[in-house]
Amino acid sequence: MALRLYAPLALPCDATCSVVRDAVVDIDTSGRVAFCGVRSQAPKTATDTVIRHCTGMLLPGLINAHAHSPMTLLRGMGGDLPLLRWLREVVWPAESRLRPSDVRAGMELGCVEMLRAGVTTSAEMYFSGESVVEATLAVGSRVLFTSAVIDMPDLGDLGGWERMVDETSRWIDADGLRFGPGERIELGYGPHSAYTLPPEALRSIGEQAQQRGALVQTHVAETAGEDSRQREQYGSVPKLLDKLGVLDGRVLAAHGVHLSDEDIAILSGRGVGVAHCPGSNAKLASGTARTVDMLASGMPLGLGTDGPSSNDDLDLWEEVQLAGMLARLSTGDSTAISARCALLAATRGGAAALHRDDIGSLEPGCYADIVHMDVDNPAFATGLDVADEQVLSNLVWAAGSRCVRDVWVAGEEVLREREPTRVDRHRVQRVAGTAAEHVRG
């Protein structure tokens, strides 16, 4: 059934980040946006169209461009360690104890947490893909799942990288690249990094992904010392990936903190997207990515939370603020990233980084992944009848996830009055707590 939403204001997150007042958003029966604009220009509705009047503002669901959401079960573990020690001493040993049911419990909790923050899509890199997909469909979110490929004995016997790659390829061949209601599920490949896989693995993944049009999501230059061997031999990880042909397809580079001018030029020239994770990078003291230079190069830039045990939450509004603040701080320029730019990075920028053009905005043809922000809040005490720039500034710098009220994914309401409609939040939290006890041993 078609749905029409009325609101005092809508932010479609089109290329100019326009502000639409006295807004209408029409959703067709396939769950896609049919119209977003001013009420006076809205088409007539069919007699059976459902009408909903919303206070506040409507905007596209945020896109978490890099996450390991099942790690909600590991939240708080080893929180004061640097990245590589944290992985080897805490995370990988704990993950070796994960059962598929644990992964599902952690992902359900992550999906609920993200919906309450207005995040409708996440690009996940993890194991037990079927559990991640089941959890996502149960809650009603959207996921681009890249099955983790890693060659580390600390994680136990995973069958070798060849088996892991082949299993992903068989899954895509069996179920298709995208499936589920509203194409909520997309599959891809998740080679962990160049320092945990041999070059032949990266080449094979690139080839198989390109044959299927699938995304490759991989960690690149997160810390200064993680890939010293690759830098000595190839100059940098982007150079290595380019030499192996991986960058010929759809690629998402997570983090990209320590990139040279040449690295940025390579990635930009190849159309590689970057998932900037300022919260995790700051907490782990990994550094601050050169976001201003990346944007100037034309590189698609999205925002990610990284895992909820290294951030330690899945609230992308915090990343929106941190991305802007750290860019201004690192450049000494208070105009480096505007409120418009920060909001677009969390929406259409995230979609571009994932090489998707059907999410991230409220433009006709895009999936109706929509967030209703309540403005009955101190952040909007001055109201919406102020200049467009002030509306955007208040949204980005003052509002945050506390203003998220309702969420739709593919036109289906999956969060109402801050509570998920498909699952019981308290049950999800209890199940996750039990699973976390098992993982801790």
C-alpha positions in Angstrom: 0.0 0.0 0.0 1.3 3.5 -0.9 2.2 5.9 1.9 2.4 9.7 2.1 4.3 11.5 4.8 3.7 15.1 5.6 6.2 17.1 7.6 7.1 20.8 8.2 10.6 20.1 6.7 12.5 17.5 4.8 16.1 17.1 4.0 16.3 14.9 0.9 20.1 14.9 1.0 20.3 15.6 -2.7 23.6 16.8 -4.1 23.2 20.3 -2.8 21.6 19.2 0.6 18.5 21.3 -0.1 16.0 22.1 2.6 12.3 21.5 1.7 9.7 23.2 3.7 6.0 22.2 4.0 7.2 18.8 2.7 5.7 15.7 1.2 7.4 12.3 0.8 5.5 9.7 -1.2 6.4 6.0 -1.0 5.1 3.6 -3.6 4.0 0.1 -3.1 7.5 -1.3 -3.9 8.9 0.7 -0.9 10.7 3.3 -3.0 10.4 7.1 -2.9 8.0 8.4 -5.6 8.2 12.0 -4.7 9.9 14.4 -2.3 9.1 18.0 -2.5 6.9 20.9 -1.4 3.2 20.1 -0.7 2.0 22.5 -3.4 3.8 20.5 -6.1 2.9 17.0 -4.8 0.9 14.8 -7.1 -2.6 13.6 -6.3 -2.7 10.4 -4.2 -4.6 7.2 -4.9 -7.7 6.7 -2.7 -6.1 3.9 -0.8 -2.9 5.8 0.1 -2.1 5.8 3.8 -1.5 9.4 5.1 0.8 10.1 8.0 1.4 13.6 9.5 4.8 13.9 11.1 6.1 16.7 13.3 9.6 17.8 12.9 11.7 16.8 9.9 12.3 13.8 7.6 15.6 12.8 6.1 17.1 9.6 4.6 18.3 6.9 6.9 22.0 7.2 7.9 24.5 4.7 6.4 27.1 3.2 8.7 29.7 2.6 6.0 31.9 0.3 8.1 30.9 -1.8 11.1 31.4 -5.1 13.0 28.1 -4.9 14.8 27.9 -8.4 16.3 30.8 -7.2 18.5 28.2 -5.6 20.7 28.9 -8.7 22.8 32.5 -7.7 23.2 31.8 -4.1 24.2 34.1 -2.9 27.0 36.7 -5.6 26.6 40.3 -4.4 26.4 39.1 -0.9 26.0 42.4 0.7 27.0 44.7 -1.2 24.6 46.1 0.0 21.2 44.7 -1.7 18.1 47.0 -4.6 17.4 47.4 -5.6 21.0 43.6 -5.3 21.4 43.0 -7.6 18.4 45.6 -10.2 19.3 45.1 -10.3 23.1 41.4 -9.7 23.5 39.3 -9.7 20.4 40.5 -12.6 18.4 40.6 -15.0 21.4 37.0 -13.9 22.3 35.8 -14.3 18.8 37.2 -17.8 18.6 34.5 -18.7 21.2 31.6 -17.2 19.2 28.8 -19.6 18.1 26.4 -18.7 15.3 23.6 -18.0 17.9 26.0 -15.5 19.6 26.6 -13.7 16.3 22.9 -13.5 15.7 22.2 -12.1 19.2 25.0 -9.5 18.8 23.7 -8.4 15.4 20.1 -8.1 16.5 21.3 -5.9 19.4 23.4 -3.9 16.9 20.5 -3.4 14.5 18.2 -2.2 17.3 20.9 0.2 18.5 21.4 1.6 15.0 17.7 2.0 14.3 17.3 4.0 17.5 20.1 6.3 16.1 18.5 6.6 12.7 20.9 4.2 11.0 19.1 2.1 8.4 22.0 0.5 6.5 25.3 -0.9 7.8 28.2 -2.3 5.8 29.3 -5.2 8.0 32.5 -7.3 7.9 32.1 -10.4 10.1 31.8 -14.2 10.3 28.7 -16.4 10.4 27.0 -14.6 7.6 23.7 -16.4 7.8 23.3 -15.4 11.4 24.0 -11.7 10.5 21.4 -11.9 7.7 18.8 -13.6 9.9 19.2 -10.9 12.6 19.0 -8.1 10.1 15.8 -9.4 8.5 14.3 -10.1 11.9 14.8 -6.4 13.0 14.0 -5.0 9.6 17.2 -3.1 8.9 19.4 -3.1 5.7 22.8 -4.6 5.5 25.7 -4.9 3.0 27.3 -8.0 4.5 30.9 -8.7 3.4 32.0 -12.1 4.7 35.2 -11.8 6.6 38.3 -13.4 5.1 41.3 -13.7 7.4 44.3 -16.0 7.8 45.1 -15.8 11.5 45.6 -18.9 13.8 44.4 -16.9 16.8 40.8 -17.2 15.5 41.0 -21.0 15.4 40.4 -23.3 12.4 38.4 -21.3 9.8 39.3 -23.7 7.0 41.8 -21.4 5.3 41.2 -18.3 3.2 40.4 -20.3 0.0 37.5 -22.0 1.6 36.2 -18.7 3.1 36.3 -17.0 -0.3 34.7 -20.0 -2.1 31.9 -20.1 0.4 31.1 -16.5 -0.2 31.1 -17.0 -4.0 28.8 -20.0 -3.7 26.4 -18.0 -1.5 26.2 -15.1 -4.0 25.7 -17.6 -6.9 22.9 -19.3 -5.0 21.0 -16.4 -3.6 22.0 -13.5 -5.8 23.9 -10.3 -5.0 20.9 -8.7 -3.4 17.8 -10.4 -1.9 15.2 -10.2 0.8 12.2 -7.8 1.1 13.2 -4.4 -0.3 16.5 -6.0 -1.3 17.5 -5.5 2.4 20.5 -7.9 2.0 23.5 -7.4 -0.2 26.5 -9.8 -0.2 30.1 -9.0 -0.7 33.7 -10.0 0.2 35.5 -8.8 3.4 39.2 -9.5 3.2 40.3 -8.2 6.6 43.5 -6.5 5.5 46.7 -6.9 3.5 48.6 -7.7 6.7 46.4 -10.7 7.6 46.2 -12.2 4.1 48.8 -13.1 1.4 48.7 -11.3 -1.9 47.3 -14.3 -3.8 44.3 -14.2 -1.5 43.7 -10.5 -2.3 44.0 -11.2 -6.0 41.6 -14.1 -5.9 39.0 -12.0 -3.9 39.3 -9.2 -6.4 38.8 -11.5 -9.3 35.8 -13.3 -7.9 34.1 -10.1 -6.7 34.5 -8.5 -10.1 33.0 -11.5 -11.8 29.9 -11.0 -9.6 29.8 -7.2 -9.3 30.2 -7.5 -5.6 31.8 -5.1 -3.1 35.2 -5.7 -1.6 35.5 -4.1 1.9 38.9 -4.2 3.5 40.9 -2.3 6.2 43.4 0.0 4.7 46.1 2.1 6.6 44.2 2.2 9.9 47.4 2.5 12.0 50.9 3.7 11.1 52.7 0.5 11.8 50.2 -2.3 10.9 51.3 -2.7 7.2 55.0 -1.9 7.5 56.0 -5.1 5.6 53.6 -4.2 2.7 55.0 -0.6 2.6 58.5 -1.9 2.5 57.8 -4.3 -0.4 55.1 -2.4 -2.4 55.2 1.2 -1.2 51.7 1.2 0.3 48.6 -1.0 0.6 46.8 1.0 -2.1 49.7 0.4 -4.5 49.6 -3.3 -3.6 45.8 -3.6 -4.2 46.2 -1.7 -7.5 48.9 -4.0 -8.7 46.9 -7.0 -7.8 43.9 -5.7 -9.8 41.6 -5.5 -6.7 40.8 -1.8 -7.3 39.4 -2.6 -10.8 36.0 -3.4 -9.1 33.8 -2.0 -6.3 36.0 -1.4 -3.3 35.5 0.2 0.1 38.6 1.1 2.0 37.9 1.2 5.8 39.6 3.9 7.8 42.3 5.2 5.4 44.0 7.1 8.2 47.6 7.0 7.0 47.4 7.7 3.3 49.9 9.6 1.3 49.1 12.0 -1.5 49.9 9.3 -4.0 47.6 6.8 -2.1 44.8 9.3 -2.2 45.3 9.8 -5.9 45.3 6.1 -6.6 42.1 5.4 -4.6 40.4 8.5 -6.1 41.4 7.6 -9.6 40.0 4.1 -9.2 36.7 5.3 -7.6 37.4 3.6 -4.3 35.2 4.7 -1.5 36.5 5.3 2.0 34.7 4.7 5.3 36.0 7.3 7.8 35.7 6.1 11.4 36.8 9.1 13.5 35.5 7.8 16.9 37.2 4.4 16.7 40.4 6.0 15.3 40.5 8.5 18.1 39.8 6.0 20.9 42.5 3.7 19.6 44.8 6.6 19.0 45.2 5.5 15.4 45.3 9.0 14.0 43.0 11.4 12.0 42.2 10.7 8.4 42.8 13.4 5.8 39.1 13.9 5.0 39.5 17.3 3.5 42.1 16.1 1.1 40.0 13.0 0.3 36.9 15.1 -0.5 39.0 17.5 -2.6 40.2 14.6 -4.7 36.6 13.6 -5.4 36.8 10.4 -3.4 33.5 9.0 -2.2 33.6 9.4 1.5 31.2 7.8 4.0 31.2 7.5 7.8 31.5 4.4 9.9 31.4 3.5 13.6 33.7 0.5 13.3 33.0 -2.2 15.8 31.0 -1.4 19.0 33.9 -2.7 21.1 36.3 -0.2 19.7 34.1 2.9 19.5 32.1 1.9 21.8 28.7 2.5 20.3 26.9 2.5 16.9 25.6 6.0 17.0 26.6 7.6 13.7 25.5 11.0 14.7 28.6 11.1 16.9 30.7 10.3 13.9 29.0 13.1 12.0 30.1 15.6 14.7 33.6 14.1 15.2 34.3 14.0 11.4 33.6 17.7 11.2 35.4 18.7 14.4 38.5 16.6 13.8 38.8 17.9 10.2 38.6 21.5 11.5 41.1 20.7 14.3 43.6 18.9 12.1 43.6 21.7 9.4 43.2 24.6 11.7 40.3 25.7 9.5 36.9 26.2 11.1 35.3 26.0 7.6 37.0 22.8 6.6 33.8 20.7 6.8 30.4 22.3 7.0 27.2 21.0 8.5 25.9 20.2 5.0 29.1 18.3 4.1 29.0 16.3 7.4 25.4 15.3 6.9 25.9 14.3 3.3 28.9 12.1 4.3 26.5 10.1 6.6 23.9 9.7 3.9 24.5 10.0 0.2 28.3 10.0 0.8 28.0 6.6 2.5 25.9 5.3 -0.4 28.5 6.5 -2.9 31.3 4.9 -0.8 29.4 1.6 -1.0 28.9 2.1 -4.8 25.1 2.3 -4.3 22.7 4.8 -5.9 19.5 3.5 -4.5 19.9 4.5 -0.8 21.2 7.6 1.0 18.8 10.2 -0.3 15.0 10.8 -0.6 15.1 11.1 -4.4 12.6 9.3 -6.6 13.7 5.7 -7.2 15.7 5.3 -4.0 14.5 3.0 -1.3 12.3 4.7 1.2 14.7 4.4 4.1 13.5 7.4 6.1 14.1 8.9 9.6 11.6 11.1 11.4 13.4 13.6 13.7 11.4 15.1 16.5 12.1 18.8 17.1 10.4 19.0 20.4 13.8 19.2 21.9 16.1 21.9 23.3 18.3 21.6 20.2 15.5 23.0 18.1 14.0 25.5 20.7 14.5 28.3 18.1 12.1 26.4 15.8 12.3 25.5 12.1 11.3 28.9 10.8 14.9 30.0 10.8 17.5 30.2 8.0 18.3 26.9 6.2 21.9 27.0 7.5 20.7 27.3 11.1 18.4 24.3 10.7 21.3 22.2 9.3 23.7 23.5 12.0 21.3 22.7 14.8 20.7 19.2 13.4 24.4 18.3 13.0 26.0 20.0 15.9 23.2 20.0 18.6 20.5 17.4 17.9 21.9 13.9 17.6 20.3 10.5 18.0 18.1 11.6 20.9 15.8 13.3 18.3 15.2 10.1 16.3 11.5 9.2 16.7 10.4 6.9 13.8 12.2 5.0 11.1 11.1 3.3 7.9 13.1 0.9 5.8 11.9 0.2 2.2 8.6 2.0 3.3 8.0 -0.3 6.3 8.0 1.3 9.7 10.5 -0.5 11.8 10.9 2.0 14.6 7.9 3.7 16.2 8.3 6.1 19.1 11.9 4.9 19.5 11.0 1.2 19.9 11.5 -1.4 17.2 8.3 -2.7 15.7 9.5 -6.2 14.7 11.3 -7.4 17.9 11.0 -6.7 21.6 14.0 -4.6 22.6 14.1 -5.9 26.1 14.2 -9.5 24.9 17.0 -8.7 22.4 19.0 -7.1 25.2 18.5 -10.1 27.5 19.5 -12.7 24.8 22.6 -10.6 24.0 23.6 -10.4 27.7 23.4 -14.2 27.9 25.5 -14.6 24.7 28.1 -12.2 26.0 28.5 -14.3 29.2 29.4 -17.3 27.0 31.9 -15.3 24.9 33.7 -14.0 28.0 34.1 -17.6 29.1 
